[in-house]
Amino acid sequence: MVVIRLSRGGSKSRPFFNIVVADKRVRRDGRFIERLGFYNPIAKDNEESIRVAQDRLTYWRGVGAQASPTVERLVAQAAAKAA
């Protein structure tokens, strides 16, 4: 099964997450199929905190990829912020 989930990067106490499409059996920070965007939870006011390629997200959902609950929440948050 293919899932859309967060993959952690950054350093200790400074998390940074990539939104990736990966096989469910692969570990969290391991191999992935495609990077769809990023989420920076500690972004300052003038920095971009989330970016998602909506066209690729729509494509992957169309072919059956399941998004994690956290990714669903972040995508909804980004859509509300953009509107």
DSSP file (Angstrom, degrees, kcal/mol; ACC not computed):
  #  RESIDUE AA STRUCTURE BP1 BP2  ACC     N-H-->O    O-->H-N    N-H-->O    O-->H-N    TCO  KAPPA ALPHA  PHI   PSI    X-CA   Y-CA   Z-CA
    1    1 A M              0   0    0      0, 0.0    23,-2.7     0, 0.0     2,-0.4   0.000 360.0 360.0 360.0 142.9    0.0    0.0    0.0
    2    2 A V  E     -A   23   0A   0     21,-0.2    64,-1.9    62,-0.2     2,-0.3  -0.842 360.0-173.4-101.6 134.2    1.2    3.5   -0.8
    3    3 A V  E     -Ab  22  66A   0     19,-3.1    19,-2.7    -2,-0.4     2,-0.6  -0.900  24.6-136.6-127.3 154.8    0.9    6.2    1.9
    4    4 A I  E     +Ab  21  67A   0     62,-2.4    64,-2.4    -2,-0.3     2,-0.3  -0.960  48.1 142.7-108.4 117.7    1.4   10.0    2.1
    5    5 A R  E     -A   20   0A   0     15,-2.4    15,-2.9    -2,-0.6     2,-0.3  -0.853  49.8 -83.7-147.8 178.0    3.2   10.8    5.3
    6    6 A L  E     -A   19   0A   0     -2,-0.3     2,-0.5    13,-0.2    13,-0.2  -0.704  28.2-162.1 -92.0 142.0    5.8   12.9    7.1
    7    7 A S  E     -A   18   0A   0     11,-2.5    11,-2.8    -2,-0.3     2,-0.2  -0.992  23.0-128.3-122.9 121.9    9.5   12.1    7.0
    8    8 A R  E     +A   17   0A   0     -2,-0.5     9,-0.2     9,-0.2     2,-0.2  -0.434  37.0 155.0 -79.2 141.0   11.5   13.8    9.7
    9    9 A G  E     +A   16   0A   0      7,-3.7     7,-1.3    -2,-0.2     5,-0.1  -0.634  29.8  73.4-137.4-162.0   14.6   15.8    9.0
   10   10 A G  E    S-A   15   0A   0      5,-0.2     2,-0.2    -2,-0.2     3,-0.1  -0.333  78.7 -70.3  83.0-169.1   16.4   18.6   10.7
   11   11 A S  E >   -A   14   0A   0      3,-1.2     3,-2.2     1,-0.1    -2,-0.1  -0.575  66.0 -54.7-118.0-178.6   18.5   18.4   13.9
   12   12 A K  T 3  S+     0   0    0      1,-0.3    -1,-0.1    -2,-0.2    -2,-0.0  -0.353 126.2   3.9 -59.8 131.8   17.8   17.8   17.5
   13   13 A S  T 3  S+     0   0    0     -3,-0.1    -1,-0.3    -2,-0.1    -3,-0.0   0.490 120.2  80.8  68.1   6.1   15.2   20.3   18.9
   14   14 A R  E <   -A   11   0A   0     -3,-2.2    -3,-1.2    -5,-0.1    -1,-0.1  -0.571  68.5-171.3-136.4  71.9   14.8   21.8   15.3
   15   15 A P  E     +A   10   0A   0      0, 0.0    27,-0.4     0, 0.0     2,-0.3  -0.285  10.0 178.8 -70.2 150.4   12.4   19.4   13.5
   16   16 A F  E     -A    9   0A   0     -7,-1.3    -7,-3.7    24,-0.1     2,-0.4  -0.964  11.4-156.8-147.6 133.0   11.7   19.7    9.8
   17   17 A F  E     -AC   8  39A   0     22,-2.7    22,-3.0    -2,-0.3     2,-0.4  -0.934   7.6-152.9-121.6 136.4    9.4   17.4    7.9
   18   18 A N  E     -AC   7  38A   0    -11,-2.8   -11,-2.5    -2,-0.4     2,-0.7  -0.858  19.7-134.0 -97.5 139.8    9.1   16.4    4.3
   19   19 A I  E     +AC   6  37A   0     18,-2.2    17,-3.2    -2,-0.4    18,-1.3  -0.864  41.8 173.0 -92.8 114.9    5.7   15.3    3.0
   20   20 A V  E     -AC   5  35A   0    -15,-2.9   -15,-2.4    -2,-0.7     2,-0.5  -0.832  38.5-129.2-127.8 158.8    6.5   12.2    1.0
   21   21 A V  E     +AC   4  34A   0     13,-2.8    12,-3.4    -2,-0.3    13,-1.2  -0.943  46.0 157.1-103.1 125.0    4.8    9.3   -0.9
   22   22 A A  E     -A    3   0A   0    -19,-2.7   -19,-3.1    -2,-0.5     2,-0.2  -0.951  48.1 -91.9-145.6 162.2    6.2    6.0    0.3
   23   23 A D  E >   -A    2   0A   0     -2,-0.3     3,-1.4     8,-0.3   -21,-0.2  -0.577  38.8-126.0 -71.4 140.2    5.4    2.3    0.6
   24   24 A K  T 3  S+     0   0    0    -23,-2.7    -1,-0.1     1,-0.3   -22,-0.1   0.783 106.5  58.8 -60.8 -28.6    3.8    1.6    3.9
   25   25 A R  T 3  S+     0   0    0    -24,-0.3    -1,-0.3     2,-0.0     2,-0.2   0.630  86.1  92.9 -79.7 -13.1    6.4   -1.1    4.7
   26   26 A V  S <  S-     0   0    0     -3,-1.4    -4,-0.0     1,-0.1     4,-0.0  -0.588  87.3-100.5 -83.8 143.3    9.4    1.3    4.5
   27   27 A R    >   -     0   0    0     -2,-0.2     3,-1.6     1,-0.1    -1,-0.1  -0.081  38.5 -98.8 -61.0 163.3   10.6    3.0    7.7
   28   28 A R  T 3  S+     0   0    0      1,-0.3    -1,-0.1   -21,-0.0   -23,-0.1   0.866 120.1  28.9 -53.5 -48.4    9.6    6.6    8.4
   29   29 A D  T 3  S+     0   0    0    -22,-0.1    -1,-0.3     3,-0.0     3,-0.1   0.170 107.1  96.2-101.9  17.9   12.8    8.3    7.3
   30   30 A G  S <  S-     0   0    0     -3,-1.6    -4,-0.1     1,-0.2    -2,-0.0   0.206  82.8 -24.3 -89.4-150.8   13.7    5.7    4.7
   31   31 A R        -     0   0    0      1,-0.0     2,-0.3    -9,-0.0    -8,-0.3  -0.251  61.4-174.2 -61.6 142.5   13.2    5.4    0.9
   32   32 A F        -     0   0    0    -10,-0.1   -10,-0.3     1,-0.1     3,-0.1  -0.922  28.9-137.0-136.3 164.4   10.3    7.3   -0.6
   33   33 A I  S    S-     0   0    0    -12,-3.4     2,-0.3     1,-0.3   -11,-0.2   0.899  83.0  -5.8 -86.9 -47.0    8.7    7.5   -4.1
   34   34 A E  E     -C   21   0A   0    -13,-1.2   -13,-2.8     0, 0.0     2,-0.6  -0.996  58.5-129.8-153.0 144.5    8.2   11.2   -4.4
   35   35 A R  E     +C   20   0A   0     -2,-0.3   -15,-0.2   -15,-0.2     3,-0.1  -0.871  22.2 179.9 -96.3 122.8    8.5   14.4   -2.2
   36   36 A L  E     -     0   0A   0    -17,-3.2    17,-2.3    -2,-0.6     2,-0.3   0.659  56.0 -58.6 -98.0 -19.4    5.3   16.5   -2.3
   37   37 A G  E     -CD  19  52A   0    -18,-1.3   -18,-2.2    15,-0.2     2,-0.3  -0.977  53.5 -92.9 169.6-160.1    6.3   19.3    0.0
   38   38 A F  E     -CD  18  51A   0     13,-1.9    13,-2.3    -2,-0.3     2,-0.4  -0.953  10.6-150.5-146.5 164.4    7.5   20.2    3.4
   39   39 A Y  E     -CD  17  50A   0    -22,-3.0   -22,-2.7    -2,-0.3    11,-0.2  -0.979   6.7-170.8-139.0 124.2    6.3   21.3    6.9
   40   40 A N    >   -     0   0    0      9,-3.8     3,-1.3    -2,-0.4   -24,-0.1  -0.899   0.5-173.1-116.3  99.3    8.4   23.5    9.2
   41   41 A P  T 3  S+     0   0    0      0, 0.0    -1,-0.1     0, 0.0   -25,-0.1   0.690  83.6  48.5 -69.4 -17.6    6.7   23.6   12.6
   42   42 A I  T 3  S+     0   0    0    -27,-0.4     2,-0.1     7,-0.1     7,-0.0   0.015  78.5 143.6-111.8  29.1    9.1   26.2   14.0
   43   43 A A    <   -     0   0    0     -3,-1.3     6,-0.1     1,-0.1     2,-0.0  -0.391  47.6-124.1 -67.4 143.5    8.9   28.7   11.1
   44   44 A K    >   -     0   0    0      4,-0.1     3,-1.0    -2,-0.1    -1,-0.1  -0.171  35.9 -88.2 -77.1 179.0    9.0   32.4   12.1
   45   45 A D  T 3  S+     0   0    0      1,-0.2     4,-0.1     3,-0.0    -1,-0.1   0.866 126.7  41.1 -59.9 -40.4    6.4   34.9   11.0
   46   46 A N  T 3  S+     0   0    0      2,-0.1     2,-0.3     0, 0.0    -1,-0.2   0.430 100.9  89.1 -92.3   2.0    8.0   35.8    7.7
   47   47 A E  S <  S-     0   0    0     -3,-1.0     2,-0.4     1,-0.0    -4,-0.0  -0.677  84.4-108.1 -98.4 153.2    9.0   32.2    6.8
   48   48 A E        -     0   0    0     -2,-0.3     3,-0.1     1,-0.2    -4,-0.1  -0.667  30.0-173.7 -78.8 127.3    6.9   29.7    4.9
   49   49 A S        +     0   0    0     -2,-0.4    -9,-3.8     1,-0.3     2,-0.4   0.768  65.9  18.6 -96.0 -27.7    5.8   26.9    7.2
   50   50 A I  E     +D   39   0A   0    -11,-0.2     2,-0.4    28,-0.1    -1,-0.3  -0.998  55.0 177.3-146.6 140.5    4.1   24.5    4.8
   51   51 A R  E     +D   38   0A   0    -13,-2.3   -13,-1.9    -2,-0.4     2,-0.4  -0.985   7.2 177.9-141.3 131.5    4.2   23.9    1.1
   52   52 A V  E     -D   37   0A   0     -2,-0.4     2,-1.2   -15,-0.2   -15,-0.2  -0.999  32.0-130.1-135.8 133.1    2.4   21.2   -0.8
   53   53 A A     >  -     0   0    0    -17,-2.3     4,-2.3    -2,-0.4     3,-0.2  -0.708  26.0-168.7 -79.7  97.2    2.2   20.4   -4.5
   54   54 A Q  H  > S+     0   0    0     -2,-1.2     4,-2.5     1,-0.2     5,-0.2   0.844  80.4  55.8 -61.7 -36.8   -1.5   20.2   -4.8
   55   55 A D  H  > S+     0   0    0      1,-0.2     4,-1.9     2,-0.2    -1,-0.2   0.914 111.4  43.0 -64.0 -41.8   -1.5   18.7   -8.3
   56   56 A R  H  > S+     0   0    0     -3,-0.2     4,-2.6     2,-0.2    -2,-0.2   0.864 112.2  54.1 -72.2 -35.2    0.8   15.8   -7.3
   57   57 A L  H  X S+     0   0    0     -4,-2.3     4,-2.2     2,-0.2    -2,-0.2   0.926 109.5  48.1 -61.7 -44.6   -1.3   15.3   -4.1
   58   58 A T  H  X S+     0   0    0     -4,-2.5     4,-2.0     2,-0.2    -2,-0.2   0.897 111.2  51.6 -62.4 -41.2   -4.4   15.0   -6.1
   59   59 A Y  H  X S+     0   0    0     -4,-1.9     4,-1.4     2,-0.2    -2,-0.2   0.953 110.6  46.4 -60.5 -50.7   -2.7   12.6   -8.5
   60   60 A W  H  <>S+     0   0    0     -4,-2.6     5,-2.6     1,-0.2    -2,-0.2   0.873 112.4  50.0 -65.4 -37.0   -1.5   10.3   -5.7
   61   61 A R  H ><5S+     0   0    0     -4,-2.2     3,-1.3     1,-0.2    -1,-0.2   0.879 107.3  57.0 -65.0 -35.7   -4.9   10.3   -4.0
   62   62 A G  H 3<5S+     0   0    0     -4,-2.0    -2,-0.2     1,-0.3    -1,-0.2   0.798 105.9  48.8 -65.2 -29.8   -6.5    9.4   -7.4
   63   63 A V  T 3<5S-     0   0    0     -4,-1.4    -1,-0.3    -3,-0.2    -2,-0.2   0.328 130.5 -90.2 -95.3   8.5   -4.3    6.3   -7.7
   64   64 A G  T < 5 +     0   0    0     -3,-1.3    -3,-0.2     1,-0.3     2,-0.2   0.537  69.8 152.2 106.0   6.9   -5.2    5.1   -4.2
   65   65 A A      < -     0   0    0     -5,-2.6     2,-0.5    -6,-0.2    -1,-0.3  -0.514  36.2-139.8 -72.7 138.6   -2.6    6.5   -1.8
   66   66 A Q  E     -b    3   0A   0    -64,-1.9   -62,-2.4    -2,-0.2     2,-0.3  -0.857  10.6-141.0-100.8 129.0   -3.8    7.1    1.7
   67   67 A A  E     -b    4   0A   0     -2,-0.5   -62,-0.2   -64,-0.2   -46,-0.0  -0.645  21.0-115.2 -87.1 145.4   -2.8   10.2    3.6
   68   68 A S     >  -     0   0    0    -64,-2.4     4,-2.4    -2,-0.3     5,-0.2  -0.364  29.9-108.9 -71.0 158.7   -1.9   10.0    7.3
   69   69 A P  H  > S+     0   0    0      0, 0.0     4,-2.1     0, 0.0     5,-0.1   0.868 119.9  52.6 -58.1 -36.9   -4.2   11.9    9.7
   70   70 A T  H  > S+     0   0    0      2,-0.2     4,-2.4     1,-0.2     5,-0.2   0.914 109.3  48.1 -66.5 -42.3   -1.5   14.5   10.3
   71   71 A V  H  > S+     0   0    0    -67,-0.2     4,-2.6     2,-0.2     5,-0.2   0.902 109.7  53.5 -65.3 -40.2   -0.9   15.1    6.6
   72   72 A E  H  X S+     0   0    0     -4,-2.4     4,-2.2     1,-0.2    -2,-0.2   0.928 110.6  47.0 -57.2 -46.0   -4.7   15.5    6.2
   73   73 A R  H  X S+     0   0    0     -4,-2.1     4,-2.2     1,-0.2    -2,-0.2   0.910 113.0  48.2 -63.8 -43.7   -4.8   18.1    8.9
   74   74 A L  H  X S+     0   0    0     -4,-2.4     4,-2.4     2,-0.2    -1,-0.2   0.879 110.8  50.5 -66.8 -38.6   -1.8   20.0    7.5
   75   75 A V  H  X S+     0   0    0     -4,-2.6     4,-2.3     2,-0.2    -1,-0.2   0.911 111.7  48.0 -65.9 -42.1   -3.2   20.0    3.9
   76   76 A A  H  X S+     0   0    0     -4,-2.2     4,-2.1    -5,-0.2    -2,-0.2   0.895 111.9  50.4 -63.7 -39.4   -6.5   21.4    5.2
   77   77 A Q  H  X S+     0   0    0     -4,-2.2     4,-1.9     2,-0.2    -2,-0.2   0.896 111.1  48.2 -64.7 -41.7   -4.6   24.0    7.2
   78   78 A A  H  X S+     0   0    0     -4,-2.4     4,-2.0     2,-0.2    -2,-0.2   0.881 110.9  50.9 -67.2 -38.5   -2.6   25.0    4.2
   79   79 A A  H  X S+     0   0    0     -4,-2.3     4,-1.5     1,-0.2    -2,-0.2   0.893 111.0  48.0 -66.7 -39.1   -5.7   25.2    2.0
   80   80 A A  H  < S+     0   0    0     -4,-2.1    -1,-0.2     1,-0.2    -2,-0.2   0.871 111.9  50.0 -67.8 -36.5   -7.5   27.4    4.6
   81   81 A K  H  < S+     0   0    0     -4,-1.9    -2,-0.2     1,-0.2    -1,-0.2   0.862 111.0  49.4 -69.6 -36.1   -4.4   29.7    4.8
   82   82 A A  H  <        0   0    0     -4,-2.0    -1,-0.2     1,-0.2    -2,-0.2   0.798 360.0 360.0 -73.5 -29.4   -4.2   30.0    1.0
   83   83 A A     <        0   0    0     -4,-1.5    -1,-0.2    -5,-0.2    -2,-0.2   0.469 360.0 360.0 -82.4 360.0   -7.9   30.9    0.6
